[in-house]
Every structure is written in C-alpha cells, then in structure tokens.
Amino acid sequence: MRIHHLDDSLADGPLLPCFHGQPAWRYLYCTMILPLVRRGMRDIAPDLTG
C-alpha cells in the first residue's frame, strides 16, 4: 500500500512526525509546518488510510 506524505524538511534536523486524527488529513498541518522548518525541524505529515 502507498500513502501520500508531505516532507518539508532539513535532512539533518530533529524529526517531528505529524499524524492526524479522523476524519482529517495532512492539510491540517500546512500552516504549522513552515514555521517549524524555519526553526530547524524535519516535519513529515502522512495522509493516513482509513
């Protein structure tokens, strides 16, 4: 199975996985990810299957 994911990151930054609940999708994190990346985090937000 394949799932779509968003990986906006600095490869060497600390990893912050962003998992959503139901009935949501990774779009919830679009406003949060850029400020976190600017602080040096690596953010991965998958679209979970359900």
Distance bins in CASP14 RR format, pairs under 12 A and 6 or more apart:
PFRMAT RR
TARGET T0000
AUTHOR 0000-0000-0000
RMODE 2
METHOD distances of the structure
MODEL  1
1 46 0 0 0 0 0 1 0 0 0 0 0
1 47 0 0 0 0 0 1 0 0 0 0 0
1 48 0 0 0 0 0 1 0 0 0 0 0
1 49 1 0 0 1 0 0 0 0 0 0 0
1 50 0 0 0 0 0 1 0 0 0 0 0
2 46 0 0 0 0 0 1 0 0 0 0 0
2 47 0 0 0 0 0 1 0 0 0 0 0
2 49 0 0 0 0 1 0 0 0 0 0 0
3 19 0 0 0 0 0 1 0 0 0 0 0
3 20 0 0 0 0 0 1 0 0 0 0 0
3 25 0 0 0 0 0 1 0 0 0 0 0
3 26 0 0 0 0 1 0 0 0 0 0 0
3 44 0 0 0 0 0 1 0 0 0 0 0
3 45 0 0 0 0 0 1 0 0 0 0 0
3 46 1 0 1 0 0 0 0 0 0 0 0
3 47 1 0 1 0 0 0 0 0 0 0 0
3 48 1 0 0 1 0 0 0 0 0 0 0
3 49 1 0 1 0 0 0 0 0 0 0 0
3 50 0 0 0 0 1 0 0 0 0 0 0
4 25 0 0 0 0 1 0 0 0 0 0 0
4 26 1 0 0 1 0 0 0 0 0 0 0
4 27 0 0 0 0 0 1 0 0 0 0 0
4 44 0 0 0 0 0 1 0 0 0 0 0
4 45 0 0 0 0 1 0 0 0 0 0 0
4 46 1 0 0 1 0 0 0 0 0 0 0
4 47 1 0 1 0 0 0 0 0 0 0 0
4 48 0 0 0 0 1 0 0 0 0 0 0
4 49 0 0 0 0 1 0 0 0 0 0 0
5 17 0 0 0 0 1 0 0 0 0 0 0
5 18 0 0 0 0 1 0 0 0 0 0 0
5 19 0 0 0 0 0 1 0 0 0 0 0
5 20 0 0 0 0 0 1 0 0 0 0 0
5 25 0 0 0 0 0 1 0 0 0 0 0
5 26 1 0 0 1 0 0 0 0 0 0 0
5 29 0 0 0 0 0 1 0 0 0 0 0
5 33 0 0 0 0 0 1 0 0 0 0 0
5 43 0 0 0 0 0 1 0 0 0 0 0
5 44 1 0 1 0 0 0 0 0 0 0 0
5 45 1 0 0 1 0 0 0 0 0 0 0
5 46 1 0 1 0 0 0 0 0 0 0 0
5 47 1 0 0 1 0 0 0 0 0 0 0
5 48 0 0 0 0 1 0 0 0 0 0 0
5 49 0 0 0 0 0 1 0 0 0 0 0
6 17 0 0 0 0 0 1 0 0 0 0 0
6 18 0 0 0 0 1 0 0 0 0 0 0
6 20 0 0 0 0 0 1 0 0 0 0 0
6 25 0 0 0 0 0 1 0 0 0 0 0
6 26 1 0 1 0 0 0 0 0 0 0 0
6 27 0 0 0 0 1 0 0 0 0 0 0
6 28 0 0 0 0 0 1 0 0 0 0 0
6 29 1 0 0 1 0 0 0 0 0 0 0
6 30 1 0 0 1 0 0 0 0 0 0 0
6 32 0 0 0 0 0 1 0 0 0 0 0
6 33 1 0 0 1 0 0 0 0 0 0 0
6 34 0 0 0 0 0 1 0 0 0 0 0
6 36 0 0 0 0 0 1 0 0 0 0 0
6 37 0 0 0 0 0 1 0 0 0 0 0
6 42 0 0 0 0 0 1 0 0 0 0 0
6 43 1 0 0 1 0 0 0 0 0 0 0
6 44 1 0 0 1 0 0 0 0 0 0 0
6 45 1 0 1 0 0 0 0 0 0 0 0
6 46 1 0 0 1 0 0 0 0 0 0 0
6 47 0 0 0 0 1 0 0 0 0 0 0
7 15 0 0 0 0 0 1 0 0 0 0 0
7 16 0 0 0 0 0 1 0 0 0 0 0
7 17 0 0 0 0 0 1 0 0 0 0 0
7 18 0 0 0 0 0 1 0 0 0 0 0
7 26 0 0 0 0 0 1 0 0 0 0 0
7 29 0 0 0 0 0 1 0 0 0 0 0
7 33 0 0 0 0 1 0 0 0 0 0 0
7 37 0 0 0 0 0 1 0 0 0 0 0
7 41 0 0 0 0 0 1 0 0 0 0 0
7 42 1 0 0 1 0 0 0 0 0 0 0
7 43 1 0 0 1 0 0 0 0 0 0 0
7 44 1 0 1 0 0 0 0 0 0 0 0
7 45 0 0 0 0 1 0 0 0 0 0 0
7 46 0 0 0 0 1 0 0 0 0 0 0
8 16 0 0 0 0 0 1 0 0 0 0 0
8 18 0 0 0 0 0 1 0 0 0 0 0
8 26 0 0 0 0 0 1 0 0 0 0 0
8 29 0 0 0 0 1 0 0 0 0 0 0
8 30 0 0 0 0 1 0 0 0 0 0 0
8 32 0 0 0 0 0 1 0 0 0 0 0
8 33 1 0 1 0 0 0 0 0 0 0 0
8 34 1 0 0 1 0 0 0 0 0 0 0
8 35 0 0 0 0 0 1 0 0 0 0 0
8 36 0 0 0 0 1 0 0 0 0 0 0
8 37 1 0 1 0 0 0 0 0 0 0 0
8 38 0 0 0 0 0 1 0 0 0 0 0
8 40 0 0 0 0 0 1 0 0 0 0 0
8 41 0 0 0 0 1 0 0 0 0 0 0
8 42 0 0 0 0 1 0 0 0 0 0 0
8 43 1 0 1 0 0 0 0 0 0 0 0
8 44 0 0 0 0 1 0 0 0 0 0 0
8 45 0 0 0 0 1 0 0 0 0 0 0
9 15 0 0 0 0 1 0 0 0 0 0 0
9 16 0 0 0 0 1 0 0 0 0 0 0
9 17 0 0 0 0 0 1 0 0 0 0 0
9 18 0 0 0 0 0 1 0 0 0 0 0
9 33 0 0 0 0 1 0 0 0 0 0 0
9 34 0 0 0 0 0 1 0 0 0 0 0
9 36 0 0 0 0 1 0 0 0 0 0 0
9 37 1 0 0 1 0 0 0 0 0 0 0
9 38 0 0 0 0 0 1 0 0 0 0 0
9 39 0 0 0 0 0 1 0 0 0 0 0
9 40 0 0 0 0 1 0 0 0 0 0 0
9 41 1 0 0 1 0 0 0 0 0 0 0
9 42 1 1 0 0 0 0 0 0 0 0 0
9 43 1 0 0 1 0 0 0 0 0 0 0
9 44 1 0 0 1 0 0 0 0 0 0 0
9 45 0 0 0 0 0 1 0 0 0 0 0
10 16 0 0 0 0 0 1 0 0 0 0 0
10 33 0 0 0 0 0 1 0 0 0 0 0
10 36 0 0 0 0 0 1 0 0 0 0 0
10 37 1 0 0 1 0 0 0 0 0 0 0
10 38 0 0 0 0 1 0 0 0 0 0 0
10 39 0 0 0 0 1 0 0 0 0 0 0
10 40 1 0 1 0 0 0 0 0 0 0 0
10 41 1 0 0 1 0 0 0 0 0 0 0
10 42 1 0 1 0 0 0 0 0 0 0 0
10 43 0 0 0 0 1 0 0 0 0 0 0
11 37 0 0 0 0 0 1 0 0 0 0 0
11 40 0 0 0 0 0 1 0 0 0 0 0
11 41 0 0 0 0 0 1 0 0 0 0 0
11 42 1 0 0 1 0 0 0 0 0 0 0
11 44 0 0 0 0 0 1 0 0 0 0 0
12 40 0 0 0 0 1 0 0 0 0 0 0
12 41 0 0 0 0 0 1 0 0 0 0 0
12 42 1 0 0 1 0 0 0 0 0 0 0
13 36 0 0 0 0 0 1 0 0 0 0 0
13 37 0 0 0 0 1 0 0 0 0 0 0
13 38 0 0 0 0 0 1 0 0 0 0 0
13 39 0 0 0 0 1 0 0 0 0 0 0
13 40 1 0 1 0 0 0 0 0 0 0 0
13 41 1 0 0 1 0 0 0 0 0 0 0
13 42 1 0 1 0 0 0 0 0 0 0 0
13 43 0 0 0 0 1 0 0 0 0 0 0
13 44 0 0 0 0 0 1 0 0 0 0 0
14 36 0 0 0 0 0 1 0 0 0 0 0
14 37 0 0 0 0 0 1 0 0 0 0 0
14 39 0 0 0 0 1 0 0 0 0 0 0
14 40 1 0 0 1 0 0 0 0 0 0 0
14 41 1 0 1 0 0 0 0 0 0 0 0
14 42 1 0 0 1 0 0 0 0 0 0 0
14 43 0 0 0 0 1 0 0 0 0 0 0
14 44 0 0 0 0 0 1 0 0 0 0 0
15 36 0 0 0 0 0 1 0 0 0 0 0
15 37 0 0 0 0 0 1 0 0 0 0 0
15 40 0 0 0 0 0 1 0 0 0 0 0
15 41 1 0 0 1 0 0 0 0 0 0 0
15 42 1 0 1 0 0 0 0 0 0 0 0
15 43 0 0 0 0 1 0 0 0 0 0 0
15 44 1 0 0 1 0 0 0 0 0 0 0
15 45 0 0 0 0 0 1 0 0 0 0 0
16 29 0 0 0 0 1 0 0 0 0 0 0
16 32 0 0 0 0 1 0 0 0 0 0 0
16 33 0 0 0 0 1 0 0 0 0 0 0
16 35 0 0 0 0 0 1 0 0 0 0 0
16 36 1 0 0 1 0 0 0 0 0 0 0
16 37 0 0 0 0 1 0 0 0 0 0 0
16 39 0 0 0 0 1 0 0 0 0 0 0
16 40 0 0 0 0 1 0 0 0 0 0 0
16 41 1 0 1 0 0 0 0 0 0 0 0
16 42 1 0 0 1 0 0 0 0 0 0 0
16 43 1 0 1 0 0 0 0 0 0 0 0
16 44 1 0 0 1 0 0 0 0 0 0 0
16 45 0 0 0 0 1 0 0 0 0 0 0
17 26 0 0 0 0 0 1 0 0 0 0 0
17 29 0 0 0 0 0 1 0 0 0 0 0
17 33 0 0 0 0 0 1 0 0 0 0 0
17 36 0 0 0 0 0 1 0 0 0 0 0
17 41 0 0 0 0 0 1 0 0 0 0 0
17 42 0 0 0 0 1 0 0 0 0 0 0
17 43 1 0 0 1 0 0 0 0 0 0 0
17 44 1 0 1 0 0 0 0 0 0 0 0
17 45 1 0 0 1 0 0 0 0 0 0 0
17 46 1 0 0 1 0 0 0 0 0 0 0
17 48 0 0 0 0 0 1 0 0 0 0 0
18 24 0 0 0 0 0 1 0 0 0 0 0
18 25 0 0 0 0 0 1 0 0 0 0 0
18 26 1 0 0 1 0 0 0 0 0 0 0
18 27 0 0 0 0 0 1 0 0 0 0 0
18 28 0 0 0 0 1 0 0 0 0 0 0
18 29 1 0 1 0 0 0 0 0 0 0 0
18 30 0 0 0 0 0 1 0 0 0 0 0
18 31 0 0 0 0 0 1 0 0 0 0 0
18 32 1 0 0 1 0 0 0 0 0 0 0
18 33 1 0 0 1 0 0 0 0 0 0 0
18 36 0 0 0 0 1 0 0 0 0 0 0
18 37 0 0 0 0 0 1 0 0 0 0 0
18 41 0 0 0 0 0 1 0 0 0 0 0
18 42 0 0 0 0 0 1 0 0 0 0 0
18 43 1 0 1 0 0 0 0 0 0 0 0
18 44 1 0 0 1 0 0 0 0 0 0 0
18 45 1 0 1 0 0 0 0 0 0 0 0
18 46 0 0 0 0 1 0 0 0 0 0 0
18 47 0 0 0 0 0 1 0 0 0 0 0
18 48 0 0 0 0 0 1 0 0 0 0 0
19 25 0 0 0 0 0 1 0 0 0 0 0
19 26 0 0 0 0 1 0 0 0 0 0 0
19 28 0 0 0 0 0 1 0 0 0 0 0
19 29 0 0 0 0 1 0 0 0 0 0 0
19 43 0 0 0 0 0 1 0 0 0 0 0
19 44 0 0 0 0 1 0 0 0 0 0 0
19 45 1 0 0 1 0 0 0 0 0 0 0
19 46 1 0 0 1 0 0 0 0 0 0 0
19 47 0 0 0 0 0 1 0 0 0 0 0
19 48 1 0 0 1 0 0 0 0 0 0 0
20 26 1 0 0 1 0 0 0 0 0 0 0
20 27 0 0 0 0 1 0 0 0 0 0 0
20 28 1 0 1 0 0 0 0 0 0 0 0
20 29 1 0 0 1 0 0 0 0 0 0 0
20 30 0 0 0 0 0 1 0 0 0 0 0
20 32 0 0 0 0 0 1 0 0 0 0 0
20 45 1 0 0 1 0 0 0 0 0 0 0
20 46 0 0 0 0 1 0 0 0 0 0 0
20 47 0 0 0 0 1 0 0 0 0 0 0
20 48 1 0 0 1 0 0 0 0 0 0 0
20 49 0 0 0 0 0 1 0 0 0 0 0
20 50 0 0 0 0 0 1 0 0 0 0 0
21 28 0 0 0 0 1 0 0 0 0 0 0
21 29 0 0 0 0 0 1 0 0 0 0 0
21 45 0 0 0 0 0 1 0 0 0 0 0
21 46 0 0 0 0 0 1 0 0 0 0 0
21 47 0 0 0 0 0 1 0 0 0 0 0
21 48 1 0 0 1 0 0 0 0 0 0 0
21 50 0 0 0 0 0 1 0 0 0 0 0
22 28 0 0 0 0 0 1 0 0 0 0 0
22 47 0 0 0 0 0 1 0 0 0 0 0
22 48 0 0 0 0 1 0 0 0 0 0 0
22 49 0 0 0 0 0 1 0 0 0 0 0
22 50 1 0 0 1 0 0 0 0 0 0 0
23 48 0 0 0 0 0 1 0 0 0 0 0
23 50 0 0 0 0 1 0 0 0 0 0 0
24 30 0 0 0 0 0 1 0 0 0 0 0
24 45 0 0 0 0 0 1 0 0 0 0 0
24 46 0 0 0 0 0 1 0 0 0 0 0
24 47 0 0 0 0 1 0 0 0 0 0 0
24 48 0 0 0 0 1 0 0 0 0 0 0
24 50 0 0 0 0 0 1 0 0 0 0 0
25 45 0 0 0 0 1 0 0 0 0 0 0
25 46 0 0 0 0 1 0 0 0 0 0 0
25 47 1 0 1 0 0 0 0 0 0 0 0
25 48 1 0 0 1 0 0 0 0 0 0 0
25 49 0 0 0 0 0 1 0 0 0 0 0
25 50 0 0 0 0 0 1 0 0 0 0 0
26 32 0 0 0 0 0 1 0 0 0 0 0
26 33 0 0 0 0 1 0 0 0 0 0 0
26 43 0 0 0 0 0 1 0 0 0 0 0
26 44 0 0 0 0 1 0 0 0 0 0 0
26 45 1 0 1 0 0 0 0 0 0 0 0
26 46 1 0 0 1 0 0 0 0 0 0 0
26 47 1 0 1 0 0 0 0 0 0 0 0
26 48 0 0 0 0 1 0 0 0 0 0 0
27 33 0 0 0 0 0 1 0 0 0 0 0
27 45 0 0 0 0 1 0 0 0 0 0 0
27 46 0 0 0 0 0 1 0 0 0 0 0
27 47 0 0 0 0 1 0 0 0 0 0 0
28 45 0 0 0 0 1 0 0 0 0 0 0
28 46 0 0 0 0 0 1 0 0 0 0 0
28 47 0 0 0 0 0 1 0 0 0 0 0
28 48 0 0 0 0 0 1 0 0 0 0 0
29 35 0 0 0 0 0 1 0 0 0 0 0
29 36 0 0 0 0 1 0 0 0 0 0 0
29 37 0 0 0 0 0 1 0 0 0 0 0
29 41 0 0 0 0 0 1 0 0 0 0 0
29 43 1 0 0 1 0 0 0 0 0 0 0
29 44 0 0 0 0 1 0 0 0 0 0 0
29 45 1 0 1 0 0 0 0 0 0 0 0
29 46 0 0 0 0 0 1 0 0 0 0 0
29 47 0 0 0 0 0 1 0 0 0 0 0
30 36 0 0 0 0 0 1 0 0 0 0 0
30 37 0 0 0 0 0 1 0 0 0 0 0
30 43 0 0 0 0 0 1 0 0 0 0 0
30 45 0 0 0 0 1 0 0 0 0 0 0
31 43 0 0 0 0 0 1 0 0 0 0 0
31 45 0 0 0 0 0 1 0 0 0 0 0
32 38 0 0 0 0 0 1 0 0 0 0 0
32 39 0 0 0 0 0 1 0 0 0 0 0
32 41 0 0 0 0 0 1 0 0 0 0 0
32 43 1 0 0 1 0 0 0 0 0 0 0
32 45 0 0 0 0 1 0 0 0 0 0 0
33 39 0 0 0 0 0 1 0 0 0 0 0
33 40 0 0 0 0 0 1 0 0 0 0 0
33 41 0 0 0 0 1 0 0 0 0 0 0
33 42 0 0 0 0 0 1 0 0 0 0 0
33 43 1 0 1 0 0 0 0 0 0 0 0
33 44 0 0 0 0 1 0 0 0 0 0 0
33 45 1 0 0 1 0 0 0 0 0 0 0
34 40 0 0 0 0 0 1 0 0 0 0 0
34 41 0 0 0 0 0 1 0 0 0 0 0
34 43 0 0 0 0 1 0 0 0 0 0 0
34 45 0 0 0 0 0 1 0 0 0 0 0
35 41 0 0 0 0 1 0 0 0 0 0 0
35 43 0 0 0 0 1 0 0 0 0 0 0
36 42 0 0 0 0 1 0 0 0 0 0 0
36 43 1 0 1 0 0 0 0 0 0 0 0
36 44 0 0 0 0 0 1 0 0 0 0 0
36 45 0 0 0 0 0 1 0 0 0 0 0
37 43 1 0 0 1 0 0 0 0 0 0 0
37 44 0 0 0 0 0 1 0 0 0 0 0
37 45 0 0 0 0 0 1 0 0 0 0 0
END
